[in-house]
Amino acid sequence: MNVLVIGSGGREHALVWKIAQSPMVRSLWCAPGNAGIAAERLATNGELVQCAPIGAEDLPSLLSFAQEKRIDLTVVGPDNPLALGVVDLFQEHGLRIWGPNRQAAQFESSKVFAQQFMERHCIPTMRSGAFADATEAREFAAELGGRCAVKADGLALGKGVLICRNPAEANQAIDEILVGKAFGKAGERVLIQELIEGMEVSLHFLCDGTTAKLFPSSQDHKRALDGDEGLNTGGMGTYSPAPFLTDQQFQEIADSVIQPWLKGCREEGIDYRGILYPGVMLTKDGPKVLEFNSRFGDPETQVYLPRLKSDLVGLLLASVEGRLGETTIEWSSEACVCVVMASGGYPGGYAKGIPINGLEETDRLPQTKVFHAGTATREHSVVTNGGRVLGVTCWANTLQAARDAAYSAAEKIRFDGAHFRRDIAAKALQPIRKN
């Protein structure tokens, strides 16, 4: 098969890395890719993965490239091309592509749509309201005592969520999005949700329109700084599995979300084929869905795929072709931890083009993979090219061993301004240490 992956981040590097291991793949491209992706080789013939300089949102050029290269399967990584309708476009031209169509991608491209869908179909969630008028939004936030999450309705690169603890913070967030247009068109409406407390977990389901297969548990770390302080980011690290849930508890949480979601999709004629990724808060009143994502989480992908024993390409084809009910997904029992190394200043402004040292040393470490997110090649050297730069990922028999290995590997990598959280997976290990 000839395969094309769309995207350029750590999630896409993980997808490329796993797809390259498939015996079904003879040629693999990534558009636009990054420095790490360009260094991957296929297991079948040793050929390098080829990066095509086409932006993930340049749908006409992506279509032309797929037609020219006779691509048998296109895999969409990021959310923006899904929201723009890349799946619909490819399907209209008879090309096989994995990911939800534009209608189905609304679960992520519109937080208001997703929230109202949950309310229509009794999916556990929190009290909320949608507003285009700042005065009405402030009044609703006041009803919540200012303790709320103010979210831009559309896609905002994982940064469109502002957590507020009092009325002043809520009013400032509302003004920033609706009046100041901090997120442009994505912020033409805001969704305001009551603030709830508990442990957050990531669910991932592989879907084929009628069947949903559950991935193992994982937990992301969204805030930029240790102790869940600082601004929201696209993710500063993650681990899998989450040991504070038994398999039965995790399945029960998943069922409380996926069963009414599947029923709702059937009733509303939504044909969802791809990954559904609900973020869930475990509260004293039970699990509640914070929001939906219509693609793999990043960096969750970087801990799922090292644990995946099944052929990823076969699973993606089953998802596209409606055959998931016939498949099983095999997972390693090992734990996996990913520590994201970011540019200085992220998630605010940051410099690019800074040389990265130590990658050759980490490449030689056992059960370690450094996934590139914001990197590029300059004069045969790897340099920074984004906010989140690398996902240092390790797997081992225990979560503690995987965590220790990930931090040891991260310490070997150096670039000016580099920063990373020092508490990835700490929540999972604290109760273990007390026993």
HELIX and SHEET records of a PDB file:
HELIX    1   1 GLY A   10  ILE A   19  1                                  10    
HELIX    2   2 ILE A   37  ALA A   39  5                                   3    
HELIX    3   3 LEU A   59  GLU A   68  1                                  10    
HELIX    4   4 ASP A   79  LEU A   84  1                                   6    
HELIX    5   5 VAL A   86  GLU A   92  1                                   7    
HELIX    6   6 GLN A  106  SER A  109  1                                   4    
HELIX    7   7 LYS A  111  ARG A  120  1                                  10    
HELIX    8   8 ALA A  134  GLU A  143  1                                  10    
HELIX    9   9 PRO A  167  ILE A  174  1                                   8    
HELIX   10  10 ASP A  175  VAL A  179  3                                   5    
HELIX   11  11 GLY A  184  GLY A  187  5                                   4    
HELIX   12  12 ASP A  226  ASP A  228  5                                   3    
HELIX   13  13 ASP A  247  GLU A  268  1                                  22    
HELIX   14  14 THR A  301  ARG A  307  1                                   7    
HELIX   15  15 LEU A  312  GLU A  321  1                                  10    
HELIX   16  16 LEU A  324  GLU A  326  5                                   3    
HELIX   17  17 LEU A  359  ASP A  363  1                                   5    
HELIX   18  18 LEU A  399  GLU A  411  1                                  13    
HELIX   19  19 ALA A  426  LYS A  434  1                                   9    
SHEET    1   A 5 GLN A  50  CYS A  51  0                                        
SHEET    2   A 5 SER A  27  PRO A  32  1                                        
SHEET    3   A 5 ASN A   2  GLY A   7  1                                        
SHEET    4   A 5 LEU A  73  VAL A  76  1                                        
SHEET    5   A 5 ILE A  97  TRP A  98  1                                        
SHEET    1   B 4 SER A 128  PHE A 131  0                                        
SHEET    2   B 4 VAL A 190  GLU A 194 -1                                        
SHEET    3   B 4 ARG A 147  ALA A 152 -1                                        
SHEET    4   B 4 VAL A 161  ARG A 165 -1                                        
SHEET    1   C 4 MET A 199  SER A 202  0                                        
SHEET    2   C 4 ARG A 273  THR A 283 -1                                        
SHEET    3   C 4 PHE A 205  ASP A 208 -1                                        
SHEET    4   C 4 ALA A 212  LEU A 214 -1                                        
SHEET    1   D 3 MET A 199  SER A 202  0                                        
SHEET    2   D 3 ARG A 273  THR A 283 -1                                        
SHEET    3   D 3 GLY A 286  ASN A 293 -1                                        
SHEET    1   E 5 GLN A 219  ASP A 220  0                                        
SHEET    2   E 5 GLY A 237  SER A 240 -1                                        
SHEET    3   E 5 ALA A 335  ALA A 342 -1                                        
SHEET    4   E 5 ARG A 388  ALA A 396 -1                                        
SHEET    5   E 5 THR A 368  HIS A 372 -1                                        
SHEET    1   F 2 ARG A 223  LEU A 225  0                                        
SHEET    2   F 2 GLU A 229  ASN A 232 -1                                        
SHEET    1   G 2 THR A 375  ARG A 378  0                                        
SHEET    2   G 2 SER A 381  THR A 384 -1                                        
END                                                                             
